[in-house]
Amino acid sequence: MKLLIKGAHLIDGHHAFNKDIYMENGKIEEIGEDLDCDCQWIDAKGLVLLPAFVDIHAHFRDPGQLDKEDLVTGGMAALKGGYTFVNLMGNTDPVCSNMETINYVRDKARDLDLVEVHQCASITENFDGGSLEHLDRLDKDVRMITDDGKGVASTLSMYRAMEKARDRGIIVMAHAEEMDLTQIDYRLSENLETVRDIYLAKHTGARLHLTHVSTREAIEEIRRGKADGADNITCDVTPHHISMWDKEYRVNPPIRGKEDVEALIEGIKDGTVDAIGTDHAPHTPEDKEKGSPGISGIETSFQICHTHLVKAGHIQMGQLVRLMSENPARILGLNKGRLEKGYDGDVVLVDLDKESQVHPDRFVSKGKNTPFSGLKVQGEIILTIRGGSIKYMSKECGEERLYDNR
């Protein structure tokens, strides 16, 4: 497979220039001026080329909850949102606590050939809060474990899980929630478990990734931990936690106050925050009405972040690329996220000036649950390319930009 993209403005976390980019056999082969090749090529004049996005936190509900999402609709929604790699949580039915379930997801995703998928295993077996023996039976391709959806209540279990993860080179993704305190004070619940897990990670040396961080106190604890030399700690925030405050929309952790949003954005600006994860959590209308927490956000993530971070003047596009592409790829050990020779040919063409409104009825995802309906956003995904192969093309783009010299 060969593909040439001509005339785009290329931006990654380290460069910004007008050059052509040529991909062959799934990799970036050459970046230069006036490149020519007997292959399919794209006229990208007026568009911006970015490394495709890597979602460090998503739910595709497969197996067991296919009325909410599956690997087909989730994969297509990801591509529409500019993502070519997703890291899936294990709160499926059954829970991803064994290789049989994990391999089901892996094999199905590979056969579909939409996005690349990493399936997390659970920290505790079947989310029981204590059993860890299943961790010894995971294969070497499992890179991350998490009980996302709930915190690990037992400090001793979390400590021992970190020891096992450290010895096997696995990342522990922590959903920081002290479950007994949630009904009393959700802020205190997140803050206390954040502190606990940071100290456990410091003590054990395990790699800890704190996901969907939402409070100013939690960000400050992470900043303090990193300043103390804890280079084994990373974290992510979500698009909805950096763009909304004081809004009654059910997510977990909840939408916080304006001062929390400001603290998260400050954490992005000073490098405390490593990545942006969508926490894509599709639900049926019936489940959402019953109070199921979550946002179907993978299709709107880039638009929300571009509008509220870059267009608002908080950061430059290069830093947004690091948050959505390079850093999550680095955390997960992927050869993605940069526009350089030898990196995977996973790129996305965007029209940064295109203004549109969020219309959930147009989502590819089965989940239409979003608080952003009707919101005006800037930036639109035109093409998503994985391994040098076009996987998504917007209707607005059509095929007028696509040519073939073969």
C-alpha positions as CSV (number, residue, x, y, z in Angstrom):
1,M,0.0,0.0,0.0
2,K,1.4,3.4,-1.1
3,L,-0.2,6.8,-0.4
4,L,1.1,10.3,-1.0
5,I,-0.5,13.4,0.6
6,K,0.4,16.7,-1.0
7,G,0.0,20.3,0.0
8,A,-1.0,20.0,3.6
9,H,0.3,22.0,6.5
10,L,1.9,19.3,8.8
11,I,1.8,19.8,12.6
12,D,2.9,17.4,15.3
13,G,4.3,18.1,18.8
14,H,7.7,19.1,17.4
15,H,7.3,20.5,13.9
16,A,5.0,22.7,11.8
17,F,5.7,23.0,8.1
18,N,4.3,22.8,4.6
19,K,5.5,19.5,3.0
20,D,4.3,16.4,1.3
21,I,4.2,13.1,3.1
22,Y,4.6,9.6,1.5
23,M,3.6,6.4,3.2
24,E,4.5,2.8,2.1
25,N,3.8,-0.5,3.8
26,G,2.0,1.1,6.7
27,K,4.9,3.5,7.6
28,I,5.9,7.1,6.9
29,E,8.6,6.7,4.3
30,E,9.4,10.2,3.3
31,I,8.5,13.8,4.2
32,G,9.7,16.5,1.7
33,E,8.8,19.0,-1.0
34,D,7.3,18.3,-4.4
35,L,7.3,14.5,-3.8
36,D,6.1,12.4,-6.7
37,C,5.1,8.7,-6.8
38,D,3.1,6.3,-9.0
39,C,0.4,5.7,-6.4
40,Q,-2.8,7.0,-5.0
41,W,-2.5,10.6,-3.8
42,I,-4.5,13.2,-2.0
43,D,-4.6,16.9,-2.7
44,A,-4.6,18.3,0.8
45,K,-4.2,22.0,0.0
46,G,-5.8,24.2,2.6
47,L,-6.0,21.4,5.2
48,V,-3.8,20.5,8.2
49,L,-2.3,17.1,8.6
50,L,-1.9,15.7,12.2
51,P,-0.8,12.4,13.7
52,A,-4.0,10.4,14.2
53,F,-5.3,10.4,17.7
54,V,-4.8,7.6,20.3
55,D,-7.6,7.2,22.8
56,I,-6.2,6.0,26.1
57,H,-9.7,5.5,27.6
58,A,-12.8,4.2,25.8
59,H,-15.7,1.8,26.3
60,F,-17.0,-0.1,23.3
61,R,-19.3,-2.4,25.3
62,D,-18.3,-5.5,23.4
63,P,-18.9,-8.3,24.6
64,G,-22.2,-8.3,26.4
65,Q,-23.7,-4.9,26.0
66,L,-24.2,-4.7,22.3
67,D,-27.3,-2.6,22.5
68,K,-25.0,0.3,23.7
69,E,-22.1,-0.2,21.3
70,D,-20.0,-2.9,19.6
71,L,-16.6,-3.1,18.0
72,V,-18.1,-2.2,14.6
73,T,-19.9,1.0,15.5
74,G,-17.3,1.9,18.1
75,G,-14.5,1.5,15.5
76,M,-16.3,3.6,12.9
77,A,-17.1,6.3,15.4
78,A,-13.5,6.4,16.4
79,L,-12.4,6.8,12.8
80,K,-14.9,9.6,12.3
81,G,-13.4,11.3,15.3
82,G,-9.8,11.0,13.9
83,Y,-8.7,8.0,16.1
84,T,-6.9,5.0,14.8
85,F,-6.1,3.3,18.2
86,V,-8.3,2.8,21.2
87,N,-7.5,1.5,24.7
88,L,-10.7,-0.3,25.8
89,M,-11.9,-0.7,29.4
90,G,-12.7,-4.1,30.9
91,N,-16.2,-3.5,32.4
92,T,-17.9,-5.6,29.7
93,D,-20.1,-8.7,30.2
94,P,-18.2,-10.8,31.1
95,V,-15.6,-8.6,32.7
96,C,-12.2,-8.9,30.9
97,S,-10.5,-10.9,33.6
98,N,-9.2,-13.7,31.4
99,M,-7.4,-14.3,28.1
100,E,-10.5,-15.9,26.5
101,T,-12.5,-12.6,26.8
102,I,-9.5,-10.5,25.9
103,N,-8.7,-12.6,22.8
104,Y,-12.3,-12.4,21.7
105,V,-12.0,-8.6,21.6
106,R,-8.5,-8.7,20.0
107,D,-9.5,-11.2,17.3
108,K,-12.8,-9.4,16.4
109,A,-11.0,-6.0,16.1
110,R,-8.3,-7.5,14.0
111,D,-10.8,-9.1,11.6
112,L,-12.8,-5.9,11.3
113,D,-9.6,-3.9,10.4
114,L,-11.1,-0.6,11.5
115,V,-9.0,0.8,14.4
116,E,-6.3,-0.9,16.4
117,V,-7.4,-2.0,19.8
118,H,-5.8,-2.8,23.1
119,Q,-8.1,-4.5,25.5
120,C,-7.4,-3.8,29.2
121,A,-7.7,-6.6,31.8
122,S,-9.3,-5.9,35.1
123,I,-7.2,-5.3,38.2
124,T,-9.3,-7.5,40.4
125,E,-11.0,-10.6,39.0
126,N,-14.5,-9.8,37.9
127,F,-14.2,-6.5,39.7
128,D,-14.5,-8.3,43.0
129,G,-12.2,-5.9,44.7
130,G,-9.7,-8.4,46.0
131,S,-8.8,-11.4,43.8
132,L,-5.5,-11.0,41.8
133,E,-4.6,-14.5,40.8
134,H,-5.8,-13.9,37.2
135,L,-3.0,-11.3,36.7
136,D,-0.5,-14.2,36.6
137,R,-2.3,-15.7,33.6
138,L,-2.3,-12.7,31.4
139,D,-0.1,-12.8,28.3
140,K,2.7,-10.4,27.5
141,D,0.6,-8.3,25.1
142,V,-1.6,-7.0,28.0
143,R,-0.2,-3.5,28.6
144,M,-2.6,-2.1,31.1
145,I,-5.0,-3.2,33.9
146,T,-7.9,-1.2,35.3
147,D,-11.1,-1.6,37.3
148,D,-12.4,1.5,35.6
149,G,-15.9,2.3,36.7
150,K,-15.0,1.9,40.4
151,G,-12.0,2.3,42.6
152,V,-10.2,-0.6,44.1
153,A,-11.5,-0.4,47.7
154,S,-8.8,-2.5,49.4
155,T,-5.5,-0.6,49.8
156,L,-3.7,-4.0,50.3
157,S,-5.2,-5.3,47.0
158,M,-4.1,-2.2,45.1
159,Y,-0.6,-2.5,46.6
160,R,-0.2,-6.1,45.6
161,A,-1.7,-5.5,42.2
162,M,1.0,-2.7,41.7
163,E,3.7,-5.1,42.7
164,K,2.5,-7.7,40.2
165,A,2.2,-5.0,37.5
166,R,5.6,-3.6,38.2
167,D,7.2,-7.1,37.9
168,R,5.5,-7.7,34.6
169,G,5.9,-4.2,33.1
170,I,2.1,-3.5,33.1
171,I,0.5,-0.1,33.7
172,V,-2.1,0.3,36.4
173,M,-4.9,2.7,35.4
174,A,-6.6,4.0,38.4
175,H,-10.2,5.1,38.6
176,A,-9.7,7.2,41.7
177,E,-12.9,6.8,43.7
178,E,-13.2,5.8,47.4
179,M,-16.5,4.1,47.0
180,D,-17.6,4.3,50.6
181,L,-17.2,8.1,50.5
182,T,-18.9,8.7,47.1
183,Q,-22.4,9.0,48.7
184,I,-21.1,11.5,51.2
185,D,-18.7,13.7,49.2
186,Y,-17.6,12.7,45.6
187,R,-14.8,15.3,45.6
188,L,-13.3,13.9,48.8
189,S,-13.7,10.4,47.3
190,E,-11.6,11.2,44.3
191,N,-9.0,13.3,46.1
192,L,-8.3,10.7,48.9
193,E,-7.9,7.8,46.5
194,T,-5.7,9.9,44.2
195,V,-3.3,10.5,47.1
196,R,-3.4,6.9,48.1
197,D,-2.6,5.6,44.7
198,I,0.2,8.1,44.1
199,Y,1.9,7.0,47.4
200,L,1.5,3.3,46.5
201,A,3.0,4.0,43.1
202,K,6.0,5.8,44.7
203,H,6.5,3.0,47.1
204,T,6.2,0.1,44.7
205,G,7.7,1.7,41.6
206,A,4.8,0.6,39.5
207,R,3.6,2.6,36.5
208,L,0.4,4.4,37.5
209,H,-1.9,6.2,35.2
210,L,-4.6,8.3,36.8
211,T,-7.6,8.6,34.4
212,H,-10.3,11.2,34.0
213,V,-8.8,13.5,36.7
214,S,-11.5,16.1,37.5
215,T,-10.6,18.2,40.7
216,R,-8.2,20.9,41.3
217,E,-6.9,19.1,44.4
218,A,-6.2,15.9,42.5
219,I,-4.3,17.8,39.8
220,E,-2.2,19.5,42.5
221,E,-1.4,16.1,44.1
222,I,-0.3,14.8,40.7
223,R,1.8,17.9,40.1
224,R,3.4,17.5,43.6
225,G,4.1,13.8,43.0
226,K,5.8,14.5,39.7
227,A,7.8,17.4,41.2
228,D,9.0,14.9,43.8
229,G,10.5,12.8,41.1
230,A,7.7,10.2,40.5
231,D,8.3,9.8,36.8
232,N,6.3,6.6,36.9
233,I,3.0,8.6,37.2
234,T,0.9,9.8,34.3
235,C,-2.6,11.1,34.0
236,D,-5.4,12.1,31.6
237,V,-8.4,14.4,31.6
238,T,-11.5,14.3,29.4
239,P,-12.9,16.8,26.9
240,H,-16.1,17.2,29.0
241,H,-14.2,18.0,32.2
242,I,-12.2,20.8,30.6
243,S,-15.1,22.4,28.8
244,M,-18.1,22.3,31.2
245,W,-18.8,23.3,34.8
246,D,-21.7,23.4,37.1
247,K,-23.8,21.4,34.7
248,E,-26.3,18.7,35.6
249,Y,-25.3,15.9,33.3
250,R,-24.5,12.4,34.8
251,V,-20.9,11.4,34.3
252,N,-18.4,9.6,36.6
253,P,-16.6,11.5,38.0
254,P,-19.1,14.3,37.9
255,I,-18.9,17.7,36.1
256,R,-17.1,19.9,38.6
257,G,-16.9,23.7,39.2
258,K,-15.3,26.4,37.1
259,E,-12.3,26.6,39.4
260,D,-11.7,22.9,38.7
261,V,-11.9,23.4,34.9
262,E,-9.4,26.3,35.3
263,A,-7.1,24.0,37.3
264,L,-7.2,21.2,34.7
265,I,-6.4,23.6,32.0
266,E,-3.5,25.0,34.0
267,G,-2.4,21.4,34.4
268,I,-2.5,21.0,30.7
269,K,-0.5,24.2,30.1
270,D,2.3,23.3,32.6
271,G,2.6,19.7,31.5
272,T,1.1,18.0,34.6
273,V,-1.6,16.5,32.4
274,D,-0.1,14.0,30.0
275,A,-3.0,13.0,27.8
276,I,-6.7,13.6,26.9
277,G,-8.8,10.5,27.0
278,T,-12.4,10.5,25.7
279,D,-13.9,8.2,28.3
280,H,-16.3,7.4,25.4
281,A,-19.2,5.8,27.3
282,P,-22.2,5.1,25.0
283,H,-25.6,4.3,26.5
284,T,-29.1,3.5,25.3
285,P,-31.7,6.3,25.9
286,E,-33.4,4.1,28.5
287,D,-30.2,3.5,30.5
288,K,-29.3,7.2,30.4
289,E,-32.8,8.1,31.7
290,K,-32.2,5.6,34.6
291,G,-29.0,7.5,35.5
292,S,-26.2,5.6,33.8
293,P,-23.1,7.9,33.8
294,G,-21.3,8.7,30.6
295,I,-20.9,10.6,27.4
296,S,-20.6,9.3,23.9
297,G,-17.7,11.5,23.0
298,I,-15.2,9.9,20.7
299,E,-16.7,11.7,17.6
300,T,-16.6,15.1,19.1
301,S,-13.4,15.0,21.2
302,F,-11.1,16.8,18.8
303,Q,-13.7,19.5,18.0
304,I,-14.3,20.1,21.7
305,C,-10.6,20.2,22.6
306,H,-9.6,22.3,19.6
307,T,-12.4,24.8,20.3
308,H,-11.9,25.1,24.1
309,L,-8.1,24.8,24.3
310,V,-6.6,26.0,21.0
311,K,-9.2,28.5,19.7
312,A,-9.6,29.8,23.3
313,G,-5.9,30.6,23.3
314,H,-4.8,28.3,26.1
315,I,-2.4,26.2,24.1
316,Q,-1.0,25.8,20.6
317,M,-2.0,23.0,18.2
318,G,1.3,21.3,18.7
319,Q,0.6,20.8,22.4
320,L,-2.9,19.5,21.6
321,V,-1.3,16.9,19.3
322,R,1.0,15.8,22.1
323,L,-2.0,15.4,24.4
324,M,-4.2,13.5,21.9
325,S,-1.5,11.6,19.9
326,E,2.1,11.5,21.0
327,N,1.8,11.2,24.7
328,P,-0.9,8.5,24.9
329,A,1.1,6.6,22.2
330,R,4.2,6.9,24.3
331,I,2.4,5.8,27.5
332,L,1.0,2.7,25.7
333,G,4.3,1.9,23.9
334,L,3.1,2.6,20.4
335,N,5.0,3.6,17.3
336,K,2.5,6.4,16.7
337,G,1.9,10.1,17.4
338,R,4.7,11.8,15.4
339,L,5.1,12.8,11.8
340,E,8.6,11.4,11.2
341,K,10.0,8.7,9.0
342,G,9.6,5.2,10.4
343,Y,6.5,6.0,12.5
344,D,3.2,4.3,11.7
345,G,1.3,5.9,8.8
346,D,-1.6,6.9,11.0
347,V,-2.6,10.5,10.2
348,V,-5.7,12.7,10.1
349,L,-6.5,15.6,7.7
350,V,-8.5,18.3,9.3
351,D,-10.1,21.6,8.3
352,L,-9.4,23.8,11.3
353,D,-11.6,26.6,10.2
354,K,-14.7,24.6,9.5
355,E,-17.5,25.6,12.0
356,S,-20.3,23.2,12.7
357,Q,-22.8,22.2,15.4
358,V,-22.9,18.9,17.3
359,H,-25.8,16.8,16.1
360,P,-26.0,13.5,18.1
361,D,-28.5,12.1,15.6
362,R,-25.6,12.1,13.1
363,F,-23.3,10.1,15.4
364,V,-22.0,6.8,14.0
365,S,-21.9,5.5,17.6
366,K,-25.0,3.7,18.9
367,G,-24.7,6.1,21.8
368,K,-26.3,9.5,21.2
369,N,-25.8,10.6,24.9
370,T,-24.1,13.9,24.9
371,P,-24.5,17.3,26.7
372,F,-23.0,19.0,23.6
373,S,-26.0,18.8,21.3
374,G,-26.3,22.1,19.4
375,L,-22.9,23.4,20.5
376,K,-20.9,25.3,17.9
377,V,-17.4,23.9,17.4
378,Q,-14.5,24.6,15.1
379,G,-12.5,22.0,13.3
380,E,-13.7,19.0,11.3
381,I,-12.1,15.6,10.5
382,I,-11.9,15.3,6.7
383,L,-9.9,12.0,6.3
384,T,-8.6,9.4,8.8
385,I,-5.8,7.2,7.5
386,R,-4.4,4.1,9.3
387,G,-1.3,2.4,8.1
388,G,-1.4,4.4,4.9
389,S,-4.9,3.3,4.1
390,I,-7.9,5.6,4.0
391,K,-10.4,4.4,6.7
392,Y,-12.7,7.4,6.9
393,M,-13.7,10.2,4.4
394,S,-16.1,12.9,5.3
395,K,-19.1,13.5,3.0
396,E,-18.0,17.1,2.6
397,C,-14.6,16.0,1.2
398,G,-16.1,13.5,-1.2
399,E,-13.5,12.1,-3.6
400,E,-12.6,15.4,-5.3
401,R,-9.3,15.4,-3.4
402,L,-8.4,11.8,-4.2
403,Y,-6.3,11.0,-7.4
404,D,-4.6,7.9,-8.7
405,N,-1.3,8.0,-10.7
406,R,-1.0,4.2,-11.0
